[in-house]
Amino acid sequence: MSAVVRSASLRLIPAQPDGAVRRLHLLMRQRDVLKPLFRIAWDNLAARFDADELEGWAAGVLALADVNAGPSCLVAFWEISRSQPTEEGITSLIVAAHTAANVCRHAGAQAASATIVSVGIARRFLGADTGLARWWRTMDELALQAPESVEAAASRMGEILSAGNINAFENFVAAGLKLAAGDRRRRLKFFTLQDELARRLVERASVGIGFAETERQTKAFVTSLWGRPPLLRSFSGDTGQAPQRRAGIAGPLIRLPDVYRGVQGDAAYALYKAAAAHAQAHLVFGGTRFPVGTLKPLQIALVTLIEDARIEWLAMHQLPGLRKLWSPYHVAVPAGVATAPTLLARLARALFDPSYRDDDSFIAKGREMFENRLPRLEDAAISREVGMLLGNDLGQMRVQFNARIYVVEPVYRDDGLGLWDFGDDAPTSGESLDLAVDAARVEQRDDPDQTSLRPNVLEDDSKVGRARPVAPDRRGIVIAKYPEWDRAHGVERPEWTTVREVAARPGDPRLVEEALDRADVLRNRIRRLVRGVRVGRAIRLKRQLDGHDLDVDAMLEAGIALRMRQEPDPRIFRTTTSKHRDLAVLLLLDISESTRDRLASGASILDVERLAVAVLAEAMSALGDPFSMLAFASDGRDDVEMTTVKAFNEPYDRACMGRLAALSSGLSTRLGTALRHAGELISHARSFRKLVIVLTDGEPSDIDVADPLELVEDARRAAIGLRARGIDGFGVVLGSGAMNSAVRIFGRGNTMLVPRVEDLPARLSELYFRLARR
């Protein structure tokens, strides 16, 4: 074909008698409204593509017409066809037409039209190659599984694709489908970005690096500073509130923002380290919490600032390298309008950096007052002294301070609320109440065992936070969120499951005591084992300075050294000593509905579990081994219920027996989450060796998971996580039905099958003594 004909605005295409091009043109002749728009698109394409390519394109348009996609959908497709660059070819347009037809078939014409309109956004973020093809496949899958959500997702495609990453988009859609399952309203809320998790996924994808990626390095770094592993948690959660912008301290916990907006790459790793180091310095060098008393919000902010400077001076005196870590974030300059936030930022830099020069009288006075108290730096009272005086001065300057919008500077410092006691003595004046209300809002994200910041000033309890103390209900109090492995998509979804502490019901300890009396033969055998291991086992120590015997190897080396005229090693003796036991155990009891089943003896599986645990608890108590007992069941990912029968820090007494007796069967078995929570609890035990023993009678399962292998794989990864933390996990399986999955979860060497449930008490005790000798 000549170049002259190629450049013509109208090109004649030889059409097959029954070809798609001929049928499309015949169809458009009957559409007076659509015909001009079609002609514009056709002329554009005909000038750029060959007959075979146009035949495929026409077949795609006919596919849209056949499913009644409607005029708006056809016009939208013609528009993207006209804007398609020639070098990208026509294949992607053909794929788009047929996929849009599928979308229309499942979700309707409006959804198909919205999807086609959003193609331009997708091409801008993802390019025109495999990324765009995968985008179309994902939209097709969304139409198939959540047809009501296609139009909503398409209308927000710019926000969803802000990360420019097709993997993030596929993960976002998969998370929405898994989260809502068959709940149409919840799916729609997710894909319209009204759901907190959806917004967090989009934000995390655009930021790239957040708490989840930096947690391991941050924890190792802070541990290396003071030899104290920090308890790090993120602030993220389904709170319905704006993301937290600063770190926070809640008792021993350090809460860090899920992401720091605008901070990416290596800068994010550095900022998380700086924030965690500052918060840990508070825990190392800080004192008791300051009572709020009658202080106003501005005074509270200034006292917090002085306390920040005080603990940083102490930390940098001990570890001078921290100055290099924190100094890049002090960027305040002695210029600009003298507002309260800017003056506080300048004062923070003046107290941190001796070389900083600032002629403002307020800054100079603050620096002078702080330096005059350097000899008393270890006394936290100086923070309150200086802060109150400076607060009075700043108040007389008539500068405006809004506690609700104030954000601590520099960015690595915590919000300061963990330093204050907003208890029953908190004032009721409106100005001071502002900061107290904000403190209660932050507490909605904290753990329930941290009760220093009481949310009693809140009137609206409609927004229940991640771990806000609330009146116990049937489902219990939220105490933690854990990730879960998505087997189908090969990703770990952060904070996917919610653990709730369900208060143990008091029961009659005589039920357990009577069961123990009936198992007297077993108890006597266990007592003999206890007497045999209580003193520990003897170990031989070589190369000692003195002892009851000579170490032959050490003597030979000493003789060689003498012959070579060298100083011999005087440690030529050997001795024996008793090795002390250093073991902590957490017993994790599955109390799901299947444990209600009755055995031939008339006892339920839970009754046998109860007796086995009671026998073992007697042995561990006699040995003095620290141990804890935890029962679990689940009712979906948002309700993994944990009941503490015995905590590590309490004795095993009749109250524990009563709680054990009161356990009842019900719900499902989300084992992976239970293992993660057990690992978190036992990780704080002060024992060299830590052991988690799981008693279960079935495979992991739950009401919101259809794939039977998904929770098995998640539990396997949780068990691997225990091993990575130096915690031994062991599964005790009742009956043979769940043996294969238990072996996959714990490994063959860490799984014990108990075919006859009645044998559990004896087998469990034997297992414990065997593991304790390892």
Secondary structure, DSSP 8 states (H G I E B T S, - for coil): --HHHHT-SS------TT-HHHHHHHHHHT-TTTHHHHHHHHHHHHTTS-HHHHHHHHHHHHHHHHTT--HHHHHHHHHHHHHS-GGG-SHHHHHHHHHHHHHHHHH-HHHHHHHHHTHHHHHHHH-SSHHHHHHHHHHHHHHHH-GGGHHHHHHTHHHHTTT--HHHHHHHHHHHHHHHTT-HHHHHHHHTT-SHHHHHHHHHHHH---HHHHHHHHHHHHHHHHS---EEEE--SS--S----SBEEETTEEEE-S--TT--THHHHHHHHHHHHHHHHHHHH--S-EE-TT--HHHHHHHHHHHHHHHHHHHHHH-TTHHHHHGGG----S-S---HHHHHHHHHHHHH-TT-----HHHHHHHHHHHHTGGGTT-THHHHHHHHHHHHHHHHTT----TTT---SSTTSB-SGGGEEBSTT----HHHHHHHHHHHHHHTTS-TT--SB--TT-S---S--SS------TT-EEEEEEEEEETTTTEEEEEEEEEEE-------HHHHHHHHHHTHHHHHHHHHHHHHHTT-EEEEEEEESS-SEE-HHHHHHHHHHHHTT----S--EEEEEEE---EEEEEEEE-SGGGG-B-TTS-BHHHHHHHHHHHHHHHHHHHT--EEEEEEEESSTT-EEEEEEE-TTS---HHHHHHHHT----SBB-HHHHHHHHHHHHTTS--SEEEEEEEESS--B-TT---TTHHHHHHHHHHHHHHHTTEEEEEEEESSTTHHHHHHHH-GGGEEEESSGGGHHHHHHHHHHHHHT-
